[in-house]
Amino acid sequence: MLQPGRMLRAAKLSLMAAITVVVCLAQNTPFNAPFNANSYAAKVVTQSGQVSILKDAQPWALAVGDSVQVRDLIITGVDGHALLQVSDGSTFEVFPNSRVVFRKNPPNWKDFLDVLVGRVRVHIEHLGAQPNPNRVLTPTAVISVRGTTFDVSVDDDDEATLIEVEEGEVEVQHALLPRGDAKIVTTGETLRVYRNEPIARVLDKGAIAKHVLRAMMDAVVTIATRTPNTVSGTGGITGGPVGDAAKVPPPPPPPPPPPIR
């Protein structure tokens, strides 16, 4: 028979073990979702064109209502497009000529997408007052989000990544060069990450559009100021006098030369 002190220590060890299991499950499981494979799946909401996943090195066509499972590689053709939704309400769109891996690193559910090439549009839902941390990875960038809507495009030639934020903000780090150069990209801003270059400055798409519009208006004004005045009338007089200036008589002719003797 165990002594009371040993019984108390055994009870404490059992309680600590139970707490450890619960904490581990909570860290690796989405909020308010049971710990099973179906909680990680994404459901096809809309689909058009060529959209498939690879199974045993063979493409399997996707249709509305199908589920994409952990580590599935999504492939779209030249006309392929699909909208998919996960259990917390977050969505992602895959556009033509793209290759995207869904939840490549389970049970780390924060790694949402690996965009190998092509373009995706991601919308991460807020979970009430709690953050909803997710990451989108590309060959050149690591994009961390809390709750936002943004586009990610990966170039097929040099694997450069373009991030465009529609709403909210994301944090971007270089995937290959040393860390510590993270950039915050907010609503209306864009950032391009190249393979062998440090992350450059964030560009404000709104400011760029305003600059282009201002340049166009300046060009119109310049052209207008360089155009000569035109008065419409019989025969069409271009560049002629206007108003009272047209009534002034011309100057008299010079006097004739003196006669030669």
ChimeraX attribute file (.defattr): number of C-alpha atoms within 10 A of each C-alpha:
attribute: neighborCount
match mode: 1-to-1
recipient: residues
	/A:1	5
	/A:2	8
	/A:3	7
	/A:4	9
	/A:5	9
	/A:6	11
	/A:7	12
	/A:8	12
	/A:9	11
	/A:10	13
	/A:11	12
	/A:12	12
	/A:13	12
	/A:14	12
	/A:15	11
	/A:16	12
	/A:17	12
	/A:18	11
	/A:19	12
	/A:20	12
	/A:21	10
	/A:22	11
	/A:23	12
	/A:24	10
	/A:25	14
	/A:26	15
	/A:27	13
	/A:28	14
	/A:29	20
	/A:30	18
	/A:31	13
	/A:32	11
	/A:33	13
	/A:34	13
	/A:35	14
	/A:36	9
	/A:37	11
	/A:38	15
	/A:39	18
	/A:40	25
	/A:41	21
	/A:42	24
	/A:43	19
	/A:44	21
	/A:45	16
	/A:46	14
	/A:47	18
	/A:48	15
	/A:49	16
	/A:50	18
	/A:51	25
	/A:52	22
	/A:53	21
	/A:54	14
	/A:55	10
	/A:56	7
	/A:57	7
	/A:58	9
	/A:59	14
	/A:60	14
	/A:61	15
	/A:62	20
	/A:63	18
	/A:64	14
	/A:65	13
	/A:66	14
	/A:67	19
	/A:68	24
	/A:69	19
	/A:70	21
	/A:71	17
	/A:72	18
	/A:73	22
	/A:74	22
	/A:75	26
	/A:76	23
	/A:77	15
	/A:78	12
	/A:79	12
	/A:80	18
	/A:81	21
	/A:82	24
	/A:83	20
	/A:84	23
	/A:85	19
	/A:86	18
	/A:87	16
	/A:88	17
	/A:89	13
	/A:90	18
	/A:91	20
	/A:92	22
	/A:93	19
	/A:94	24
	/A:95	22
	/A:96	20
	/A:97	18
	/A:98	23
	/A:99	23
	/A:100	24
	/A:101	21
	/A:102	23
	/A:103	25
	/A:104	19
	/A:105	15
	/A:106	16
	/A:107	16
	/A:108	14
	/A:109	20
	/A:110	20
	/A:111	20
	/A:112	24
	/A:113	23
	/A:114	21
	/A:115	25
	/A:116	20
	/A:117	22
	/A:118	21
	/A:119	23
	/A:120	24
	/A:121	19
	/A:122	25
	/A:123	19
	/A:124	22
	/A:125	17
	/A:126	16
	/A:127	15
	/A:128	7
	/A:129	6
	/A:130	10
	/A:131	12
	/A:132	19
	/A:133	17
	/A:134	17
	/A:135	19
	/A:136	21
	/A:137	23
	/A:138	22
	/A:139	20
	/A:140	23
	/A:141	27
	/A:142	21
	/A:143	22
	/A:144	20
	/A:145	22
	/A:146	18
	/A:147	22
	/A:148	20
	/A:149	21
	/A:150	26
	/A:151	17
	/A:152	24
	/A:153	22
	/A:154	25
	/A:155	14
	/A:156	13
	/A:157	7
	/A:158	12
	/A:159	19
	/A:160	19
	/A:161	26
	/A:162	18
	/A:163	23
	/A:164	24
	/A:165	22
	/A:166	18
	/A:167	16
	/A:168	16
	/A:169	21
	/A:170	23
	/A:171	15
	/A:172	24
	/A:173	22
	/A:174	25
	/A:175	17
	/A:176	15
	/A:177	15
	/A:178	9
	/A:179	10
	/A:180	8
	/A:181	12
	/A:182	14
	/A:183	17
	/A:184	15
	/A:185	24
	/A:186	20
	/A:187	18
	/A:188	17
	/A:189	21
	/A:190	21
	/A:191	21
	/A:192	20
	/A:193	25
	/A:194	20
	/A:195	17
	/A:196	12
	/A:197	11
	/A:198	16
	/A:199	19
	/A:200	12
	/A:201	13
	/A:202	15
	/A:203	16
	/A:204	16
	/A:205	16
	/A:206	13
	/A:207	12
	/A:208	12
	/A:209	11
	/A:210	11
	/A:211	12
	/A:212	12
	/A:213	12
	/A:214	12
	/A:215	12
	/A:216	12
	/A:217	11
	/A:218	12
	/A:219	11
	/A:220	11
	/A:221	11
	/A:222	11
	/A:223	9
	/A:224	10
	/A:225	9
	/A:226	8
	/A:227	9
	/A:228	9
	/A:229	12
	/A:230	13
	/A:231	12
	/A:232	9
	/A:233	8
	/A:234	6
	/A:235	6
	/A:236	10
	/A:237	12
	/A:238	12
	/A:239	11
	/A:240	13
	/A:241	14
	/A:242	11
	/A:243	6
	/A:244	7
	/A:245	9
	/A:246	10
	/A:247	9
	/A:248	8
	/A:249	7
	/A:250	7
	/A:251	6
	/A:252	6
	/A:253	6
	/A:254	6
	/A:255	6
	/A:256	6
	/A:257	6
	/A:258	6
	/A:259	5
	/A:260	4
	/A:261	3
